[in-house]
Amino acid sequence: ARAARRLLPDLPMTVYQQLGAGLRAARKRVKLTQQDLADRMAVSVRTVIRTERGETAPTVYLLTTWMRTCGVHLKIEVVDLADKRSEPKHGA
């Protein structure tokens, strides 16, 4: 995990862990094992495991392939951080 933190300095690990949890949920929803998903995506099972744990930042290609394999649409949105209206609402 320490090496992963050095590779991912821009965001706290919790962001990658949350993303990994969502990816794991998508995989489990279609009843695929980590090995099944890795085989279908032509990646190593280690890549799947590390991504689900939040130990690595997945590429856009990996994310889109993962979602397509799990039958889920991936929507990526660009938000202006200076725009207060785009900030998430807490407690709403």
Backbone as ProteinMPNN parsed JSONL, in Angstrom:
{"seq_chain_A": "ARAARRLLPDLPMTVYQQLGAGLRAARKRVKLTQQDLADRMAVSVRTVIRTERGETAPTVYLLTTWMRTCGVHLKIEVVDLADKRSEPKHGA", "coords_chain_A": {"N_chain_A": [[0.825, -1.194, 0.0], [2.01, 1.19, 0.659], [3.752, 1.711, -1.49], [1.844, 2.09, -3.468], [0.671, 4.466, -2.632], [2.712, 6.264, -3.17], [2.647, 6.216, -5.931], [0.218, 7.363, -6.474], [-0.243, 10.264, -5.851], [-2.055, 12.395, -6.04], [-4.721, 12.114, -5.145], [-6.539, 11.202, -2.185], [-6.141, 7.931, -0.762], [-8.6, 6.877, -0.115], [-10.396, 7.62, -2.113], [-9.679, 6.014, -4.28], [-10.158, 3.579, -3.101], [-12.92, 3.699, -2.756], [-13.727, 3.797, -5.433], [-12.751, 1.306, -6.23], [-14.393, -0.341, -4.671], [-16.86, 0.113, -5.881], [-16.335, -0.942, -8.421], [-15.873, -3.601, -7.735], [-18.436, -4.266, -6.793], [-19.888, -4.067, -9.184], [-18.77, -6.184, -10.608], [-19.463, -8.373, -8.974], [-22.218, -8.24, -9.139], [-22.791, -9.318, -11.611], [-22.012, -11.822, -11.155], [-19.302, -12.7, -11.518], [-16.116, -14.12, -10.987], [-12.995, -12.83, -9.737], [-10.969, -13.879, -11.326], [-12.439, -14.726, -13.587], [-13.315, -12.235, -14.587], [-10.84, -11.012, -15.134], [-9.885, -12.735, -17.142], [-11.798, -12.285, -19.173], [-11.313, -9.629, -19.703], [-8.761, -9.649, -20.556], [-6.592, -9.108, -18.847], [-4.334, -9.284, -16.038], [-5.141, -11.253, -13.127], [-4.146, -10.104, -10.893], [-4.194, -7.386, -11.523], [-6.953, -6.89, -11.419], [-7.489, -7.498, -8.705], [-5.821, -5.603, -7.336], [-6.928, -3.236, -8.273], [-9.554, -3.372, -7.292], [-9.008, -3.223, -4.583], [-8.173, -0.657, -4.35], [-5.558, -0.005, -4.703], [-4.302, 0.894, -6.918], [-4.484, 3.242, -9.609], [-6.963, 3.034, -11.899], [-6.845, 3.003, -15.472], [-8.623, 4.966, -17.946], [-9.289, 3.346, -20.063], [-9.209, 0.79, -18.827], [-11.284, 1.103, -16.966], [-13.543, 1.529, -18.668], [-13.57, -0.867, -20.099], [-13.95, -2.706, -18.03], [-16.485, -1.922, -17.051], [-18.069, -2.33, -19.346], [-17.761, -5.096, -19.647], [-19.117, -5.908, -17.409], [-21.627, -5.112, -18.03], [-22.422, -2.467, -17.568], [-22.902, 1.04, -17.87], [-20.474, 3.538, -18.18], [-20.115, 6.766, -17.019], [-18.392, 9.679, -17.45], [-17.65, 12.739, -16.047], [-16.745, 16.113, -16.425], [-15.977, 18.587, -14.189], [-16.015, 21.92, -13.157], [-13.959, 22.939, -10.712], [-13.892, 25.393, -9.486], [-16.42, 26.303, -9.555], [-18.927, 26.772, -7.411], [-21.471, 25.675, -7.445], [-21.111, 23.162, -8.462], [-20.092, 21.602, -6.51], [-20.345, 18.739, -4.346], [-23.3, 18.132, -2.475], [-23.557, 17.948, 0.952], [-25.186, 15.955, 3.313], [-27.624, 16.188, 2.141]], "CA_chain_A": [[0.0, 0.0, 0.0], [2.884, 2.352, 0.71], [4.189, 1.971, -2.86], [0.691, 2.613, -4.199], [0.493, 5.869, -2.247], [3.697, 7.052, -3.898], [2.233, 6.284, -7.32], [-1.05, 8.073, -6.574], [-0.156, 11.352, -4.883], [-3.017, 13.469, -6.245], [-5.982, 11.907, -4.437], [-6.395, 10.313, -1.034], [-6.402, 6.523, -1.081], [-10.01, 6.547, 0.051], [-11.065, 7.799, -3.399], [-9.42, 4.807, -5.058], [-10.842, 2.484, -2.422], [-14.343, 3.829, -3.089], [-13.849, 3.381, -6.824], [-12.558, -0.143, -6.237], [-15.597, -0.976, -4.118], [-17.878, 0.176, -6.924], [-15.961, -1.898, -9.465], [-16.121, -4.935, -7.166], [-19.89, -4.469, -6.778], [-20.319, -4.318, -10.567], [-18.322, -7.548, -10.947], [-20.259, -9.34, -8.22], [-23.595, -8.168, -9.618], [-22.916, -10.237, -12.754], [-21.542, -13.12, -10.666], [-18.006, -13.075, -12.068], [-14.99, -14.141, -10.063], [-11.911, -11.949, -10.176], [-10.281, -14.558, -12.424], [-13.331, -14.65, -14.754], [-13.257, -10.874, -15.12], [-9.503, -10.819, -15.698], [-9.827, -13.478, -18.409], [-12.638, -11.615, -20.174], [-10.73, -8.326, -20.022], [-7.381, -9.894, -21.001], [-5.646, -8.509, -17.905], [-3.981, -10.234, -14.984], [-6.015, -11.242, -11.955], [-3.514, -9.156, -9.978], [-4.72, -6.065, -11.871], [-8.313, -6.827, -10.881], [-7.394, -7.466, -7.245], [-5.245, -4.323, -6.9], [-7.885, -2.173, -8.587], [-10.659, -3.466, -6.328], [-8.511, -2.809, -3.262], [-7.827, 0.756, -4.383], [-4.105, 0.105, -4.634], [-3.808, 1.445, -8.172], [-5.441, 4.095, -10.321], [-7.278, 2.411, -13.182], [-6.899, 3.873, -16.644], [-9.966, 5.107, -18.511], [-9.505, 2.133, -20.857], [-9.547, -0.305, -17.91], [-12.622, 1.371, -16.423], [-14.581, 1.299, -19.674], [-13.598, -2.3, -20.393], [-14.529, -3.335, -16.838], [-17.911, -1.637, -17.028], [-18.697, -3.02, -20.485], [-17.76, -6.519, -19.323], [-20.141, -6.107, -16.37], [-22.917, -4.638, -18.522], [-22.728, -1.189, -16.932], [-22.456, 2.213, -18.612], [-19.608, 4.433, -17.417], [-20.269, 8.171, -17.374], [-17.325, 10.51, -16.896], [-18.083, 14.13, -16.1], [-15.738, 17.109, -16.091], [-16.631, 19.6, -13.363], [-15.165, 23.046, -12.802], [-13.825, 22.964, -9.256], [-14.103, 26.755, -9.003], [-17.86, 26.551, -9.581], [-19.496, 26.304, -6.144], [-22.676, 24.899, -7.72], [-20.743, 21.796, -8.845], [-19.631, 20.861, -5.344], [-21.356, 17.823, -3.83], [-24.094, 18.586, -1.324], [-23.428, 17.033, 2.094], [-26.353, 15.909, 4.178], [-28.868, 16.445, 1.4]], "C_chain_A": [[0.867, 1.254, 0.0], [3.381, 2.721, -0.689], [3.05, 2.566, -3.675], [0.478, 4.086, -3.865], [1.491, 6.757, -2.976], [3.3, 7.214, -5.356], [1.007, 7.161, -7.512], [-1.083, 9.268, -5.627], [-1.295, 12.358, -4.953], [-4.3, 13.336, -5.444], [-5.756, 11.006, -3.236], [-6.749, 8.879, -1.427], [-7.882, 6.19, -0.963], [-10.788, 6.709, -1.252], [-10.892, 6.542, -4.244], [-10.087, 3.593, -4.421], [-12.337, 2.517, -2.723], [-14.594, 3.389, -4.527], [-13.728, 1.865, -6.926], [-13.773, -0.886, -5.703], [-16.725, -0.973, -5.142], [-17.598, -0.815, -8.05], [-16.199, -3.332, -8.998], [-17.616, -5.248, -7.183], [-20.41, -4.768, -8.18], [-19.955, -5.747, -10.99], [-19.199, -8.587, -10.258], [-21.71, -9.384, -8.68], [-23.829, -9.122, -10.792], [-22.296, -11.602, -12.448], [-20.272, -13.619, -11.361], [-16.989, -13.144, -10.938], [-13.954, -13.152, -10.571], [-11.178, -12.571, -11.364], [-11.118, -14.515, -13.705], [-13.235, -13.272, -15.41], [-11.915, -10.617, -15.794], [-9.39, -11.513, -17.055], [-10.609, -12.761, -19.501], [-12.053, -10.275, -20.606], [-9.31, -8.449, -20.57], [-6.373, -9.095, -20.17], [-5.305, -9.564, -16.854], [-4.989, -10.15, -13.84], [-5.448, -10.283, -10.914], [-4.006, -7.727, -10.244], [-6.116, -5.878, -11.295], [-8.271, -6.676, -9.358], [-6.898, -6.102, -6.755], [-6.194, -3.159, -7.168], [-9.037, -2.189, -7.595], [-10.246, -3.034, -4.927], [-8.2, -1.318, -3.201], [-6.344, 0.995, -4.312], [-3.494, 0.698, -5.902], [-4.895, 2.298, -8.806], [-5.731, 3.46, -11.676], [-7.276, 3.444, -14.312], [-8.344, 3.987, -17.118], [-10.28, 3.86, -19.338], [-9.913, 0.966, -19.951], [-10.956, -0.124, -17.354], [-13.712, 1.055, -17.443], [-14.691, -0.171, -20.038], [-14.269, -3.061, -19.259], [-16.046, -3.168, -16.843], [-18.646, -2.357, -18.161], [-18.805, -4.513, -20.206], [-18.846, -6.845, -18.307], [-21.511, -5.587, -16.797], [-23.375, -3.331, -17.915], [-22.181, -0.068, -17.808], [-21.614, 3.088, -17.693], [-19.793, 5.851, -17.929], [-19.167, 8.948, -16.675], [-17.721, 11.961, -17.108], [-16.932, 15.037, -15.696], [-16.459, 18.253, -15.379], [-15.614, 20.678, -13.03], [-15.114, 23.159, -11.286], [-14.031, 24.36, -8.677], [-15.587, 27.099, -8.929], [-18.488, 25.945, -8.331], [-20.743, 25.452, -6.364], [-22.35, 23.45, -8.051], [-20.251, 20.96, -7.669], [-20.729, 19.94, -4.836], [-22.038, 18.398, -2.598], [-23.981, 17.533, -0.214], [-24.675, 17.123, 2.931], [-27.671, 16.138, 3.467], [-29.529, 15.14, 0.995]], "O_chain_A": [[0.497, 2.267, -0.594], [3.429, 3.9, -1.041], [3.277, 3.46, -4.491], [0.135, 4.871, -4.749], [1.16, 7.879, -3.359], [3.588, 8.248, -5.96], [0.779, 7.658, -8.615], [-1.88, 9.281, -4.688], [-1.488, 13.115, -4.002], [-4.912, 14.345, -5.094], [-4.881, 10.142, -3.262], [-7.563, 8.655, -2.323], [-8.365, 5.296, -1.658], [-11.761, 5.986, -1.469], [-11.849, 6.062, -4.852], [-10.529, 2.683, -5.123], [-12.951, 1.469, -2.924], [-15.566, 2.687, -4.804], [-14.509, 1.218, -7.624], [-14.14, -1.94, -6.223], [-17.464, -1.951, -5.256], [-18.516, -1.45, -8.569], [-16.667, -4.173, -9.764], [-18.02, -6.354, -7.541], [-21.277, -5.625, -8.35], [-20.741, -6.427, -11.648], [-19.627, -9.56, -10.878], [-22.357, -10.429, -8.622], [-24.921, -9.666, -10.951], [-22.082, -12.421, -13.341], [-20.17, -14.785, -11.741], [-17.006, -12.311, -10.032], [-14.034, -12.692, -11.71], [-10.808, -11.867, -12.304], [-10.578, -14.293, -14.789], [-13.092, -13.158, -16.627], [-11.862, -10.07, -16.895], [-8.858, -10.94, -18.006], [-10.135, -12.643, -20.631], [-12.266, -9.833, -21.735], [-8.723, -7.456, -21.001], [-5.439, -8.494, -20.701], [-5.936, -10.62, -16.803], [-5.608, -9.11, -13.616], [-6.205, -9.708, -10.133], [-4.21, -6.952, -9.31], [-6.425, -4.822, -10.743], [-8.948, -5.814, -8.798], [-7.497, -5.514, -5.854], [-6.257, -2.21, -6.386], [-9.453, -1.138, -7.108], [-11.073, -2.526, -4.169], [-7.988, -0.774, -2.118], [-5.904, 2.071, -3.909], [-2.294, 0.972, -5.944], [-6.083, 2.091, -8.561], [-4.835, 3.36, -12.514], [-7.657, 4.598, -14.122], [-9.192, 3.184, -16.728], [-11.409, 3.37, -19.316], [-10.853, 0.235, -20.266], [-11.729, -1.079, -17.279], [-14.694, 0.388, -17.118], [-15.793, -0.671, -20.263], [-15.071, -3.963, -19.504], [-16.793, -4.13, -16.665], [-19.717, -2.925, -17.951], [-19.831, -5.127, -20.498], [-19.427, -7.93, -18.338], [-22.456, -5.618, -16.009], [-24.574, -3.1, -17.76], [-21.121, -0.21, -18.416], [-22.001, 3.348, -16.554], [-19.648, 6.113, -19.123], [-19.027, 8.883, -15.453], [-18.082, 12.361, -18.215], [-16.225, 14.755, -14.728], [-17.424, 18.814, -15.899], [-14.479, 20.375, -12.662], [-16.129, 23.446, -10.651], [-14.317, 24.493, -7.487], [-15.962, 28.089, -8.3], [-18.57, 24.722, -8.213], [-21.041, 24.585, -5.542], [-23.219, 22.586, -7.935], [-20.021, 19.759, -7.807], [-21.907, 20.295, -4.879], [-21.408, 19.07, -1.781], [-24.28, 16.36, -0.435], [-25.167, 18.211, 3.229], [-28.715, 16.268, 4.106], [-30.586, 15.153, 0.364]]}, "name": "protein", "num_of_chains": 1, "seq": "ARAARRLLPDLPMTVYQQLGAGLRAARKRVKLTQQDLADRMAVSVRTVIRTERGETAPTVYLLTTWMRTCGVHLKIEVVDLADKRSEPKHGA"}
